[in-house]
Amino acid sequence: MNMPSGQNDPITNPCIRNCCLDEQDICLGCFRHLDEILAWRSMSEEERCCCYVKMAKRRGIQQAKWMAKK
């Protein structure tokens, strides 16, 4: 996931083209909720930043689940 650099660059779409939704409609590629994926183009920079924070939390939770299964 490309995190924003803090510069004036627009926040890029985090899609990695590995789309697979789980039972809560979270993409296991980028960790956005389906609603966030659909709204991405109309989100403000601030909303996108908040989305990145949520994505990082979701990724951590999912990685912990994957590790627990090993």
Backbone bond lengths (Angstrom), bond angles and torsions (degrees), N, CA, C in turn:
res aa  C-N    CA-C-N  psi(-1)  N-CA   C-N-CA  omega(-1)  CA-C   N-CA-C  phi
1 M - - - 1.439 - - 1.512 108.49 -
2 N 1.295 117.03 127.65 1.455 121.43 177.17 1.512 109.52 -83.23
3 M 1.315 116.54 114.12 1.456 120.25 178.83 1.511 109.41 -85.40
4 P 1.346 116.47 149.45 1.455 118.47 178.51 1.511 111.03 -62.28
5 S 1.327 116.03 143.75 1.462 120.98 -174.34 1.518 113.15 -86.59
6 G 1.323 118.27 -8.96 1.444 120.86 -176.74 1.513 112.74 89.85
7 Q 1.315 116.68 -4.17 1.451 120.74 177.44 1.520 108.06 -87.83
8 N 1.311 116.83 -173.84 1.455 120.91 -179.44 1.517 113.08 -82.53
9 D 1.309 118.12 11.98 1.455 121.78 177.55 1.524 109.29 -69.97
10 P 1.334 116.58 140.35 1.465 118.02 176.38 1.531 110.20 -65.32
11 I 1.295 115.65 148.65 1.459 120.35 179.63 1.526 107.82 -75.24
12 T 1.305 115.72 122.76 1.457 120.93 -175.13 1.518 111.61 -77.49
13 N 1.306 114.17 156.03 1.449 121.40 176.71 1.530 108.20 -64.61
14 P 1.339 118.25 128.65 1.465 121.27 -176.30 1.524 114.84 -81.84
15 C 1.315 117.56 2.25 1.460 120.61 -177.90 1.532 110.29 -59.04
16 I 1.345 115.62 131.71 1.463 120.85 177.48 1.531 111.33 -112.40
17 R 1.339 115.64 13.33 1.470 122.40 178.10 1.530 112.25 59.60
18 N 1.326 115.54 36.68 1.455 122.19 176.07 1.520 107.28 -129.09
19 C 1.327 115.55 57.33 1.460 121.99 -170.34 1.525 112.02 -79.49
20 C 1.314 114.57 126.28 1.457 122.21 174.81 1.523 106.35 -159.29
21 L 1.327 116.73 113.36 1.458 120.21 -177.83 1.522 110.64 -86.07
22 D 1.350 115.43 138.22 1.458 119.62 175.00 1.527 109.26 -85.98
23 E 1.330 117.29 -171.86 1.466 121.54 -176.54 1.538 113.05 -67.60
24 Q 1.328 117.98 -14.99 1.472 121.44 176.64 1.529 111.86 -102.73
25 D 1.322 117.44 14.68 1.469 123.92 -178.98 1.528 112.82 62.96
26 I 1.332 116.83 35.45 1.461 123.12 174.43 1.523 107.15 -101.78
27 C 1.317 116.44 128.28 1.459 120.81 177.87 1.530 109.15 -71.98
28 L 1.313 117.20 128.54 1.469 121.38 -179.95 1.521 112.11 -83.15
29 G 1.320 116.97 2.51 1.462 121.38 174.20 1.522 111.00 -93.03
30 C 1.337 116.01 -53.34 1.472 120.05 -176.42 1.530 112.88 -110.98
31 F 1.320 117.99 -11.34 1.467 124.42 178.09 1.526 113.77 69.86
32 R 1.338 116.28 25.27 1.462 119.67 170.91 1.518 109.17 -91.86
33 H 1.338 116.00 150.02 1.462 121.56 172.26 1.533 107.61 -74.48
34 L 1.293 116.89 153.08 1.460 121.49 -179.38 1.529 111.16 -53.20
35 D 1.321 117.71 -41.48 1.468 120.86 178.67 1.532 111.35 -61.61
36 E 1.322 117.20 -37.07 1.472 121.19 178.35 1.522 111.01 -69.49
37 I 1.309 116.39 -37.65 1.466 120.39 177.71 1.528 109.68 -62.45
38 L 1.322 115.94 -46.72 1.460 120.49 -177.98 1.524 112.43 -67.74
39 A 1.326 117.65 -31.06 1.462 121.50 -176.43 1.525 113.37 -92.98
40 W 1.328 119.17 -6.62 1.458 122.53 -171.05 1.532 113.20 -49.55
41 R 1.294 118.02 -47.49 1.470 121.34 -175.00 1.526 112.67 -65.13
42 S 1.328 117.66 -26.23 1.465 120.38 -178.93 1.529 112.54 -98.08
43 M 1.343 117.93 -0.98 1.467 121.09 179.95 1.519 111.35 -74.20
44 S 1.331 115.12 146.84 1.464 120.50 172.50 1.531 108.52 -76.11
45 E 1.324 116.42 168.04 1.470 120.19 177.71 1.528 110.31 -59.72
46 E 1.329 116.94 -39.30 1.475 120.94 179.07 1.527 110.99 -63.84
47 E 1.319 117.24 -42.28 1.463 120.78 178.10 1.524 110.77 -64.70
48 R 1.331 116.66 -38.26 1.465 119.62 178.10 1.524 111.07 -65.90
49 C 1.310 117.28 -39.27 1.472 120.63 176.65 1.523 110.43 -60.41
50 C 1.329 116.15 -44.74 1.470 120.48 178.24 1.525 110.54 -62.43
51 C 1.316 115.83 -37.80 1.460 120.55 178.44 1.525 110.38 -62.81
52 Y 1.331 117.43 -42.38 1.459 121.05 178.25 1.532 111.39 -60.60
53 V 1.316 117.48 -38.21 1.465 120.88 177.61 1.529 109.97 -63.45
54 K 1.322 116.65 -46.09 1.471 121.03 178.17 1.527 111.15 -61.70
55 M 1.334 115.86 -41.00 1.465 120.08 -179.96 1.530 110.97 -61.74
56 A 1.325 116.82 -42.22 1.467 120.81 -179.65 1.527 110.50 -63.32
57 K 1.326 117.03 -40.58 1.469 120.34 177.93 1.524 110.78 -64.23
58 R 1.324 115.13 -45.09 1.475 119.17 179.58 1.529 111.51 -62.42
59 R 1.331 116.34 -40.50 1.467 120.26 178.99 1.527 110.17 -61.30
60 G 1.321 116.72 -44.49 1.465 120.47 179.30 1.513 112.23 -61.42
61 I 1.319 116.37 -42.24 1.471 120.63 178.61 1.520 109.96 -63.81
62 Q 1.322 116.70 -45.82 1.463 120.22 -178.85 1.522 111.75 -65.58
63 Q 1.320 117.56 -40.73 1.463 120.10 178.74 1.525 110.86 -64.19
64 A 1.328 117.44 -37.06 1.467 120.45 176.87 1.530 110.43 -64.07
65 K 1.327 117.15 -39.58 1.467 120.56 177.17 1.521 110.66 -63.68
66 W 1.348 116.21 -44.10 1.470 119.95 179.46 1.522 111.37 -62.70
67 M 1.323 116.92 -40.64 1.460 120.96 -179.83 1.525 111.29 -67.79
68 A 1.317 117.33 -35.34 1.462 121.43 179.88 1.525 110.85 -66.19
69 K 1.312 117.70 -27.55 1.455 122.01 179.99 1.531 113.16 -76.93
70 K 1.342 116.14 -17.78 1.475 119.46 -177.52 1.495 111.69 -76.17
